[in-house]
Amino acid sequence: MAITAIKGFNDILPENTGRWQYIEQAARRVFELNGFSEIRVPIMEKTELFCRSIGDATDIVEKEMYTFTDKGDNSVTLRPEGTAGVMRALIEHKLYAQDPVTKLYYLGPMFRYERPQKGRYRQFHQIGAEVTGVNDPLVDAQVLNMLCAFFSEIGLHEPTLQINSLGCPECRPAYRAALLAFLEGRLDQLCADCRRRFVTNPLRTLDCKVPGCAEATQGAPAMLDHLCGNCGDHFGSVRHYLDSTGTRYSINPRMVRGLDYYTRTTFELVTSQLGSQSAVAAGGRYDGLISQLGGPAIPGIGFAIGIERVALLLGERDFSRRPDLFIATMGSGERFAAFGLMTGLQKLGVRVEMDYEGKSLKSQMRRADKLGARYSVVLGENEIASGKASFKLMETGEQFEAALTAEAVRQIIR
Ligand code: HAM
């Protein structure tokens, strides 16, 4: 029996890679315009890194990590997200010492042992961006505007921005206590997971998808009403900056995020087109994370975009690359001329295909059609003898005569 891929791990086939490259190139353009540089970090890290950053009591760390012991008896984990590894690298290489403000982006595969469904996979891909060293709410707004600019760049206007603030270690404990007091009387209405979260991570009960929990937590106290003065001012300024650039957003006071490192601003870009997998991109501020990982006390903020979800949102659009020209040949004698012309045109940046197998003219023309070639030409003895041929624009059937030199043919094809 043939071996298949692991459940939840997908091949990205040639028919789809054009779409992926389109997304990745747009992200690089937009991020680099904002002064971000690419960083590439390993896809596997010491397990401890994720426990310490994402949090022991999160679904990711509790249930979803690909963790195993390597041959040297070390516990290692395939990265479930990118922020932890990038911050580990920032600390390890003291990148903050070269420039107190770092702006980094990354892309690549992440791994979470979740139940696969449309838009949710066990190996998935993120494009992420992180800024460290700036507390100012201006940078929160810049990061959010950059994320929105990426979606405009690829022509998607659907995902809408939701923002919230999760406060800081100064104001969150009092909020947590208020939430616990509220939940205490409703414990019997919560699902088993949320009853456990009541002890380990009560904020997570607010975004539990189980209908009974959503009902039971209606009217729960909101973090936004419990922010300390500084966090309240910060959130107000972020909104002010967003308003000043006309960025549209809504406030979602129930957004809590599934990773423990967040402080203050958090956000998600959500869509209604992907069923329960509504977040296409998400992120927030993590002012305590770098010191928690053993680095200096510098703040950070960032996001990650789910490439599979963006690819789904792009729908039926055609990203395939069609050849500019298909060269058909009447017989084996013309194949040298065709090969020379193809090589010359490729040097000039023209995409050319030709017959490789000595097929009949009819089958060569069928292939030209199937590949969606813009132009075709048939080379026979007459064409070689005269050094000229007719190039057919496939869509209309119009013919254009040109000499059989790469330069002359390019004039027509451009
Ligand atoms: P996250 O919300 O866990 O945040 O993931 C970000 C995005 O990755 C999601 O909005 C979604 O588009 C995509 N994603 C997550 N899990 C899956 C999956 N199983 N299958 C397909 N796509 C998925 C983070 O990962 C944070 N590191 C973001 C961040 C960066 N915060 C600050 N900086």
Residues whose N, C-alpha, C, O or C-beta is under 5 A from the ligand:
A	BS01	HAM	E81 G82 T83 R112 E114 G119 R120 Y121 F124 A129 A279 V280 A281 A282 G283 G284 I301 G302 F303 A304 I305 G306 R309
